[in-house]
Amino acid sequence: MSEISFIDTTLRDGQQSLWALGMKTDAMLGAAAEMDRIGFESMEFFVSIMIKKYVRELKENPWTWLREGTKLFRRTRLRNHGGLHGSGAMEKLPQSALKLLAERVVSYGIALTRTSNCWNDFDELRREVIDLRELGMETVVNLIYTVSPRHSDDYYAQKTREAAAIGPYRICFKDVGGLLTPERARTLIPAIMQNAGKVPVEYHAHCNNGLAPLCYLEAIKHGITSLHTAIPPLANGSSQPSILNVAKNLRALGHTPMVDEKAVEPVAKHFTAIAKRDGLAIGKPFAYDQSQYLHQVPGGVISNLRHQLKLVGKENQLPETLEETARVRADFGYPIMVTPLSQFVVSQAAINVIVGERYKEVTDQVIQYALGFWGKEAPALLDADTKDKILSRRRAKDWQNWTPPDLSLHQVRQKLGATISDEELLLRVYAGPDAVAALMSNGAPKAKLDAKQPLLNLIEELTKKKNCSHIYIRRDGVSLTLGRAAENKLAAATKSN
């Protein structure tokens, strides 16, 4: 029986899938030191789309997380997520800016990243792996799973060989839609393992369809020993399987999970308190849903779709949008539903539903998809009638002869700020100058209580009770006595904190 190691996704994919990256920096910092004691092999810590989210919506500087968070991890190897093509980017960003971001991330001691090509095109990723290594960062390359007539076991065997040939740190078999079944795993996982050669393989899956925990156990039988999990309440749902559930099942099968489950408990309590405090979702196991195999929308995209529909008062149209997503994906030639292709498909489906007519309005990215900007396979796979609807409009003519400018770092600076720091420059590249100016004018966020230090909250609630004149609190040799005579002083002290 084998030792099984774990890559933690709680602070990246866990919160991206369930909380749309809505966790405040103080909430993450409040759990960091305890997370470092759990024994994870590594932990996903940062992704570039956090910059836009944190600056524009949370009104926080994401560099604070990198600067302060990395200080609190001494045992756990931290990971970036994304390479040099812009993880989560819905537009083409200058290579110079992408390389600068990688350099800044490496400067904080994060020297490992995981990245994809949305078509499993490893020839496209070869140069990226080399460039990242020159910047001081090793790369785990994703082998992305999907279901369609052309994505057979033979397809994945060939793609595994191509992935291994570019010399990555590891290959990550990535089931972003939670689509793998235990039955398919019994043939597919061996095909991948047999063709990976000496390159280790790890496994990342979402629980969208309730099958990922079962598929993890099946994968272990066929030689995978590194699994991606999350800590409740940021596990399950559209996130990764729970570390507690997976570890328990592995022990029952005779394996040794290389984590301290007891050390997980206070972290789970911390994030549960944050969820209750901020009104955030608590991940729960999903029931099997056959419609998942039609729309194949990944976890992070589902949470953001729900969030965006809610912002425009259309949250009740989520089921209709998912149905339309399946139709749009078929029109587009069944692309793998992964960033950025999944966002293109889902955004177009939402527009079709809201407008009430299919392809009456299309995004610029869909036009670019039809023109081959987002992968050479796309124009060949696109349905002919749909392609004609997309490219027959005037806006398509504007894009037809356009090539993305690849600005040098000097040119980016001339455009966004010649004298500002590298980190502020990157904030402006990803979030926009106006959003950064608004952030800077607000100053640093005020300190807030977190779930790790609830004592003042407890005291404040206890003093509101009218039926007791004295309250005694004793723990670990420390005692505290509250009486009515001290009520005004206590209220003043609480308010000053």
N, C-alpha and C positions, 0 to 999 in steps of 0.2 A: 504494500500500500504506500501511497506517495504523500509527500509534503506538498501542500497547496498554498501558494502565495496570492496576495490580493492587491489590486490597484484600486484605490479609493476614488470615487467620482463625486462624492457628496457636494463639495464646494464648487464644482464645475458643471458636469452634466446632470447631477442630481438636482441642483437648484435651477439649472437651465430648463430641464424637462418639466419640473413641477412648479417652480416659482418664477419662471420667465426671467431668470437672473435678477430677481428682486430682493435678494438678501443684502442688508446693509453691512458695511465693512465692520462695524463694531460687533455685529452678531458673529461674523466669521472669526474675528480676532478673539472673541470670548471663548471659543472652543478649540483654538489652534493647538495650544500646549497639550491639552488632553488628547487630541487626535494623534499627536506625535508619539504618544505612549502605546498606541494600539498594536503596532507592529506591521503596518502596511509596507509592502515592498516599495510602493511609490504612490503618489497622490496627484491627481489632476488639480492644478492650482490656479491657472490663468488661461484666458482665451481672449483674443483681440476684440471680439464683439462686446466684451465687458466695458470697453472704453466708452462706446456710444451709449450703452444702457446706463452706466453709472453717471456719466456727465450730464446727459440730457434728462433722464428721468429721476434718478436717485439724488442728483445734485451732489455727488461725491467725486473726489479725485481718485481714480483707480490706482494711481501710483502709490497711494497710501497703503493699499493692500499689499502690493509687491514689496514695498519698503519695510513695513512693520510685520507683515505676515511671515515673510521668509526668515525673520529673526527667531521665530517661535518654533521652527522645525529643525531639530538637531539629528533625529534618527531616520526620518523619512525622506526619500528622494522625491523632489517635487518635479512636476511635469507642466510644460506649456501644452496648449492644444492649438495646432495649426502650423502651417509652414510658410512658404514664401509666395503663395498665391492668394493669401488672404482668407483665413477661415471665417466663414460667416459673411464675407464681403459680397454685397449685391451690386458692386460696381468694381471696375478695374482700378486698382490702386497702384501707384508708382512702386516699382521694385525697390527703389532706393529707400522708400519709407518702410516697406516690409522688412528689408534687411536691417534698418535702424531699429525697428521694434524688436527683432530677434536679438540684436546686440544688447539692447537695454535689458531684456529679459535674462539673457546670459549673465549680465553684470550683477544680477541679484542671486546668482548661484543656481539658476534653473537651466540645466544643460541637456534636457531630454524633452522631445516634443513628439506628438502623434498627429499625423496628417494624412490626407486622402487626395486622390484624384476622383472626381465624381463619376467618371466612366471606368474606373479601375484601369486607367491608362498609365502603366508604370514606365513607359518610355518618357512620358511627360514629367514624371516624378524623379527620374534619374538625376537630372541636373540639380534639382532642388535638394536632394539628399546630399549631394557633393557640396553645394553652396552652404548648407546649414552646418555641415561638419567643419568647413573652413571658418565659420563664425563661432565654433565651439559647442555646437549642439548636435547630439545624435538623434536619429529619427526612427520612430515606430511608424511603419506604413500600414494603412488600413486596406484590408481586402473586404470590400463591402458586399454584403449579401442582399439579394432581392429575389423575387419570384416572378418568372416570366418564361415563355417557351425557350428563349435563347440562353437563359442563365442555368445551364445544366451542371452536373458534377464535372463533366469534361471541361466546361468553360472555367470552373473554379480551379481545377487541377492545372490548367494552362496558365491562368492568372497568378497562381501561387508560384509557379516556376519563374514567371516574369518578375514578380515582386522580390523573390529571393535573389535574383540575378543582379539587382541594383545595389545590393549590399547594405540593407537597413540594419538597425540595431535589433529590431524584431518585426514580425508581421502580426498585425492585430486583425483577427477575424471579427468583423463588425456587423452585427445584426441590428441596424438602426431602427427598423420597423417592428422588431420582435416577431419576425415571421417564421423563423426556423421551428420545425416540429421535431420531437425526439426521433420519429421515424426517418426523416430526411437526414438528421444528424448522424445516424448510424452509417450512412454511405458517404456523406459530404465531408465530415471531419476527418475520417481516414484518408480521403483523397487529398485534402489539404496537407495533413501531416506528412504523408508520403512524398509530397512534392516540395516541401519547404526546405529540404536538405538540412544544413546545419543551423539555419536561422530559427530561433525559438518563436513559438506561436502563442499569443495570448488571445483571450476571448472577451468581447464586449457586446452585451445585448441589452435591449430594452424590454420591459415587461408589458408592453402594450396589449399583448394577447394572452398573458398569464402563463406562457410556456417557457420563458427564459430560465427559471430555476430548475426545471426538469432537463432542459437542454444542457445546462451547465454540468449536471451530474452525468449525462451521456457523454459530454466532451471529455470529462476526466477519464472515463473508461478508455478513451482512444488517445490518451497521452498528453492532453493539454493540462498544464499545472499552474497557469496564471489566469486569474479571473477578475473581471471588473465588477465591483459591488458598491453599494452606497449604504449609508447609515440612516435608519428610520429617524424622522418621518420623511426623509428625502430619498427613500427607496420605494420600490414597487410603483404602482401606477404606470406612468409613462417613463419612469426612471429605470435604474438598474436593480437587479435583485438585492434583497437585504443581506448584508454581511452576516447578521445573526441567523437568519434562516439557512443560508448556504453553508455556513460553518457547522451548524447543528446537523444538517443532513450529511455533510462529509464525514463528520465524526461517527455517525451511525453506520456509515459504509466502511469504516476502518481507516479513513485517511486522517492526516494531521493538518488542520488549518493553522497557518502560521500567523495567527493573531491572538490577542488577549480579549476574549469576548467580554469579560468583566469591565475592561477599560472602555468598551463601547457604550456601556449603559449611561454614564454621566453625560456623554456627548449627545446621545439620543434624547435625554431629558432636556438638555440645553436647547436643542433645535426644536423640540416639541413646544417648549415655552415660547420660543421666538415665533413659531407658527401661530400659536394662540394669541400672542401679544399683537402681531401684525396682521392677523386675519389671513394667513397663508395656508395653502392646501397641505393636508397630511396624506402622504402616499399610502394607498391601500391596494391590495392585489386585485387585478382586473379579472373578470370572467372572460372565457373564450368568446371571440367575436369574429365570425366569418367575414364580415365586411372589411376587416382590417386587410385582408388579402386583395381587396379591390382598390381602395384608396392608398394604402401603404404609407400613410403620413407618419413620420417619425415623432418621437416623444417631445423633443424640444420645439418642433414646429407646431404640434397640437396646442401646447400651452400658449405659445405666442399668437397663434390664430385665434384662440379663445379670447386672449387679452385684447387683441386688436379689434375683433368684432364687438367686444364689450365697450371699447372706447367710442365706437360709432353707433352704439345702441342697437346692434344687430346680433347679439349673442344667441338669440333664439334661432338664428339661421345656421348654426354650426352643423347640425345633421345634414341639411340640404347642401351645404358647402362641401362636406366630406363626400357626399354622393357625386357631386359635380367634379370633385377632384379625381375620382376614378375615371370619369369620362375624358377629362382633360389629359390625364396621364396616358390613356389609350391614344388620343389624338397626337400626343407628342412622341409616340413610339416607345412607350414603356421605359422611360429613363429610370435609373436608380433613384429612389426618393431620399436623397441626401443633399446637404448644402452644396451649392446654391440651387440645384435643380428642383428640390422639393419645394423651396420657397417660390420659385417661378411658377410651378404647377399650382400650388395652393393659392397664391395671390391671384392668378388668373381665374381659378375656380370661384373665389370669393367675388371678384369683379363680375363674372358672368351671372352669379346669383343676385347680387345687389342691383345691377343694371337691368336684369331681366331679359337679356339677350346675349347669346353666346358670341364672344369675340367682337362685340360692337366696339368695346374699348379694350386695348391691350397695353401691357406695360412695355417700357423700353427694353427691359431684359428679355421679354418674350420675343420681341423683334430680333434682338441680338442672338437669341437661341436659334431662331429660324435661319439666321445668316451664318451660323457656325462659330460665333465668338466664344461660346461656352463649351466647345467640344466638337471635334470634326465629325462625330457620329450623328449629331443632332439633325442636321438638314436632311440626311439620307433616311432617317427613321421617321421623320415628321409626316403625318398624314397629308396627302397632296392637297385636298380641299382646305384643310386647316392652314396649311402653309400659304396657300393663295390668299385666304382671308387676312392673314397676318401681314404679308408682304405687298399686298395691293394698295395699301394706304400710303398717303403722302409721307407720314412720319418714317416709314421704312426706307423711303428714298434718301432721307437725311442720313440714315445710318449705313446705307449700302456701301459707300466708298470711304467710310471712316475707319481709321485704325487708332487704337488706344494710345494716347501719348505716354511715353515712359520718361517722366521728368527725372532729371538728376536731383540729388539732394540739394544742391545749390539752387536749382530752379524751384523746388518745393519751398525752400526757405524764402526766396524772393517773393513767392506768392502768398505765403502764410505768416512770415515773420522772420526777418533776417537776424535778429539779435536774441531771440528767445531760446530757452533751453531745449535740448533734444526731446525731453519728456513733454513739455508744453506743445512743441511742434507736433508730436504724435497725437496728442489730444485734439489738436485742430484738424489734423488729417482725418481722423476717424469720427469725431463728433461734430466738427464744424466750428469755425471761429466764433460765431454768435453764442453757441451753447457754452463754449469755454469761457468767453468773456462774462457770461452770466454766472458761471460757477466761481470764477475768480472774485467777482464783486461781492459774492455772498460770504466769502471767507471760509474757513474750516468749519465743518459741522460741529455743533455743540455736543459735548459728551452726554451719553445717555446710559441709563441703567441697562444691564443685560441680564439674561436669565441665570447667569452664573453667580450673580450677587443680588438675590432678591430680598435681602434682609430689610432694607428700608421700605420696600413695598409692603412686606409683612407687618412691620411695625406700624406703618401708616394705617393699614386696614384694621389692626387690632385696636388702635386708639379710637376708632370710630364706634366701637362697641359700647353701648350705653348700660349694659347690664353687669359690668364688672368694674371694680374700683382699682384692682391691682392685677398685673399680668407678670408671670415669671417665665423666663426662657433660659434653659440650661442646655449646653452642648459642649462636649469635649473639654470639660473643666472650666468653661467660660459661662458666667451667668449674667443675666440682664433682668432688672426689675423695673417695671413701669407702674406708675401710680397717677391718679387723677391730678394730684398737685403739680406734677411735672408736665401736664399736657401741653400747655402753651409753649414751654421751652422746647419740647420735643417737636412740635409742629414747626417752630421756627428753624430748628436744626435740620429737619427733613427738607424744608423748602430751600434752605441755603445749599443743600447738596444737589 
